[in-house]
Amino acid sequence: MTNVIVIGTQWGDEGKGKIVDWLSEKADLVVRFQGGHNAGHTLVIDGNVFKLSLLPSGIVRNNTVVLIGNGVVVDPFHLIREIKQLEEKNIKISPENLIISDAAFLILPIHQLVDEIREKNYGSKKIGTTGRGIGPAYEDKIGRRGLRICDFVNKDDFESKIKKLYDFHNIWLSAMSESKQNYEDVIDKLWSLGQKIIPFTRPSWLILDEYKNESSNILFEGAQGTFLDIDHGTYPFVTSSNTVSSQAGIGSGAGPTLMNYTLGITKAYTTRVGSGPFPSEDHGENGIKLGKQGHEFGTVTGRQRRCGWFDTVLVKQAVALSSINGIAFTKLDVLDGFKQIKICVGYTLDGKTINYLPSSTLEQEKIKPIYEVM
């Protein structure tokens, strides 16, 4: 093993947690580089079930250090809760095995509220977010008004910044006839949590540089899947971060020459959660059967996933987008018992055959799958 990036090649839920856990046995450092606690991993080790959504999967392994990179958005309430849950299962967590980038941005209570109100107002056209404030937090990051973990070092500065942030969002909440939020209701609790988090923090780029100089094995753990990427996915029905392999360096603080291999995790059929196009979705009995046999319920949300047939067009596109070197194929056994299976090998769009997923939402809605039946 060298320095490996693990990403999903579909819409997430490909089984990355299991593969990352297996690889983490050989890794010296496991790095999360994007997303937040909207990305769930379920691990089963020696009969113990661990459900993680923010901490990297390697945290349950002895002698493995994990890093939450600057590209991740962190809900301090959830972070402390997830650490406590693992400690209750006798997983020791300390600054020795958990490092959090001091440049990672915070998810605040107002972000979750804004997320929920937006989804409610979208009605039938909702994006299908987890409602955990991920999108609004990334918006504040790009809008240059977000708060970072390093802001927990000075309370006066922290209070000044959070007041400005709440003032900004209160304008929109008032326009939507929603109650304004008072930052004073949460600042003391946030500050208290921040003081628990600060001992874990260091610059993530510095950590990577140290491991690089020691010729260590580094595993970069992606969340979600390729077609939930904010640039390359089925926009606007996507997450709010980049999920392709290029983000591994940006979201942790390293250049592309540090990465040696990209492993794409690919499920033997296709699923997605929430709204958005899904060319090979099966709306009949086979789709239901795939969901039941594959236990397709979201780790984070508990929502039943939409199910359909394996789509080679999507996976080939994902391989190109992330320069994938190899694929780990998961859940093939779920297809046991089907008398025949379908494989999508192309699309038709306005009577023409195409071999890629178009960027246009309108065209994505019109494409029809071309199947080979086995």
N, C-alpha and C positions, 0 to 999 in steps of 0.2 A: 504494500500500500504506500502511496505517496500522498499528495494533496488532492483530495477528491471532492468534487461538487456533486451533491445529490439533489435532483429536481424532479418534479412531476411533469409528465408529458401530456397530460389531459386536463381535466378541470379539478385536479386535486383528488384526494382520497384514493390514491393509487397504491397505498401500502408503504409509504416512505418511512414511517416510524419503525416498522419491523426491519427494513433494510439498514436504516441508519443505526439502529441498535446493534445489529450484527456487525457492521463495519466499525462501530465505536469501540469494540473490543481491541482493535488494532490502532486506534487513534490516540494521540496524545492530547489533542485539542479538538473539541467539537464546537462549531460556530453557527449560530443563527444569524442571518444577515438581512432579513426583511419580515414584514408582517407583524402581527401582534398576537394577542390571545384569542384570535379568531381561527387559529389553525390547530386542530386537534390531532394528537398522536395517542394511540392506545398500545401499550407495551405489556406483554405477559412474560415475566421472568421468574422461573422456579415457582410457578403457580400464583405469583403476585401480579395483580393487575395495576398498572400505572397509567393514568390518563393525564397527559401533559398537553398544554396549549401555549405555553410561553417559554418555559425552560427547555433547552436543547435535550434531545433524547439521551445523550451520553451521561447525563447527571445521575442516572441510576447505576452506573458502572463504577466500580472501584478503580482508582488510579487514572481516571479520565477527568480532565479539566474542561469545563464548558464556558463559552463566551457568548453573551448577548451583544451583538454588534450595534453600531450606530444607526444602521438601517432599520432597526426594529423600533416600533412604538410600544412603550411600556406603561401599563396600568399599574400604578404602585399598589393599589388595593389588591388586585388579582395576584401580583407577583408575591407579595407577602403571604397571601392565602395559599398559593401553590407550593411555596417553600414549606409552609406549616404542614400541609397534607403529606408531603414526602417525608418530612421528619417524623410524622406519626407512624410511617411505615418503616422507620429505622434507617432512612437514607440520611446520612450526615451531609449537611450543606454548610459551607463556610467560605470565606474569601479565598481559601486555598483551592477549592474546586469549582467555584462559581465566580465569574468575572462579568461585570456589566459595563458596557461602554458609558463613559461619562457624557458622551455626546448624543446618546439615545434620547428621543423626544418622548414626552409624557402624554398619556391619555388621561384627561381630567373628567370628573363627573359631568361637566357640561357637554363634553364631546358625545358621551353616550346619550344624553337627553336629545341633543340635536339630531343624532343618527336615528333614534326611534321616531321622532316627530316627522322627519323627512320621509321615512319609509311609510308611515301611516298616511301622510298626505299624498304619496304617489299612488296609493290604492292598488289597482290591478296592474299598474305599470312600475311597481316597486322593483328595486334592484335585487333584493333578496339578501341584504347584508345580515350579519349576525347581530346587529344592533349594539355592538360593543364599543362604538366610538372610534373605530380604526380610521375610517375615511375622514371625518372632521379633524382628527389629530394630524393626519398627513397634510390636509389642506392648510392648517395653521403653520405647519413646518414650511411649506412652500411659500406661504404668505408672510413668512419672517416675523411671526408673532407668537410662535410656539414656545413652550418651556421645555428645557432639557434637564436631565438628571443632575448635571453640574450646577444647576440653579438652586439646588438644595444646600449650597454651602453658605448662603447669606440670606437671612430671613427677610430683611428689609427689601432687598433686591427682588426676592421671590414674590413678596406681596405686591410690589409695584407692577411686576410683569403679569401676575395672575389677575390683578384688577383690570388692566388694559385688555386682557383676553376676554374676560367676562363682559366688559363694557361692549366689546365688539360683537359678541354673540347675542347679547341682550337686545341689540337693535333688530336683529332678525327674529328673535323670539317674540318681541313686541309686535312686529309686522304680521306674525302668524297668529296673533291673539293668544299667545302663550305667556305664562308667568315669567317675569324676569328672575334671574338667578343671582344670588348674593354670594360672592366669593368668600365672604367672612364665615359662611356656614361650613365651609370645607377646609379652610386654610390651615387650621390648627391640626386637624387629623392628617392632612397631606404632609405637613411639615414633620409631624411625628414619624410617619412612615418613611419619609425621605431620609431621616437620620438613621433609620435601620438599614436603608439601602446603600448609603454613602460608603460604608466600609467595603462593599463589594466592587466599587467602581475604580476603573482605570481607563486610560485611552486604549481603545481596541486596536488601533494601528500599531501601537507600541508592543502590545502583547504578541501580535502576529509577527512582528519583526524579530522579537526575541525567539519565538518558536522556529522561525525560518532559519535564524543563525545557528540553531541547535540541530538543524536537519530533522526536525520532528515530523510526524504524520499529522496532517490537519484535515479534518472533515468538515465541509461546509454544508449545512443542513438547510435546504430550501423548504418553504411552506407553500401551501396551495398548489397550483399547477400552471403550466405554460399558458393556457388559454384564459386564465384569470389575470394575466399580466396587464397592467394599466396601458401599456403601449401596444403590445402584440396580441392581446386577447380579444374576446368578443365584447368590445366596448359598446355601451357603457355598463354592460353586465359583467363587471370585473371587480377585482380587489383594487386597493388604492396604492399598491406598490408594484415594483417590477419583480417578477417571479422567475425570469429566465436566468441562465447561468452567469451572464455578465454582471448581475447585481451582487454576486458573491464578494467581489473585490470592493465595489463601491460601498456596500452595506457593512463592511467590516474594516476597511482601511488597508487594501493591498492591491498591487497591480496585477495584470492578467498573467504575467510570467510566473507567478507563484502557483498557479493552478496547473495540475498535470493531467487531470482526467475528469470528464463529466459523465456521470452515470444517470441515465434517465429511468425513472420508475414508471412502469407501464402496466396497466391492468388489462386482463384478457377480454374485458368488455368495457363499456364506457358508462360513466355516471357523471352527474353534476347536481349541485344543490342550488336552489333558488331559480330565479328567472334567467331568460336568455336563450339564444339559439342552441339547438342540439340536433344536428342532422340525422344521426343514427338512433335517435330515441325510439323505443318501442312502447307504444301506448296500450298494447294488448296484454294477453296472458303471459307472454314470454318476458316482457318487461317486469311484470309482477314477480314472476318466478326468479328472475335474476336478482331482484331486490331481496327476496326471502332467503335464497340460498347464499347470497353474498353478505347477508346481515347489513344491508346498506342503510344505516342510520348515522347521522352526523355525530362525531365525538363531542363537539362543542354545543351544537344546537339540539341534537336529538331528532332533527327533521329527517324524514324519509327522502332518500336520494332518488332522482329520476334515473332510470336505467335504459340502456340500449346496447347495440352491438358494437363490436370492435371497429374502430374507424382508422384505417391505415393512412388516410389523407392527413388527419390531425397529427398523428404520431410522426409521420415523415416531416411535416412542417415544424414540429417541435424539435426534431433532430437537427434540422437546419438552423433554427433560431438560436439554439444553445450549443452548436458544434458538439453534439453528444457523441461520445466514444463508444458507449455500450449501453445495453438495456437490461434491467432486471424485470423479468416478466412475472407478474403476481396474479394470484387468484384464478389460475387456469382451471383448478378443480371445480370452481363454481359452474363451469359449463358441462360437468358430468350430468348425464341424464337427459340432455337435449338430443332429440333424434336428428336435428339439423341445426347448424348455427349459420348466421350471416356475417359476412365481413364486408364492410364498406370499402370500396376500392377507388371511388371517384364520386363526383357530383355532376348533376346537370343544372344549368342556370340559363333560363330563357332558351331552352332547346339545345344549348351547347354544353359539351363535356369539359369540365375543368378539374384540375388536380391540386387545388389549394382552397383554403378557406378565405373568401374575400373579406376585405376590411369593412365594407359598407354594411351597416345594420340591415338595410332594406334588402340587399342581395343575400345576406345570411339567412334572412327569413324565407327567401324564395328557393334556395337550393334544395335539391332532392338527392338522396343517396343512391348510388349505384352499388348493388350488392352482388357478391359471389356467394353462393350457397354451398355449404359443405355438409 
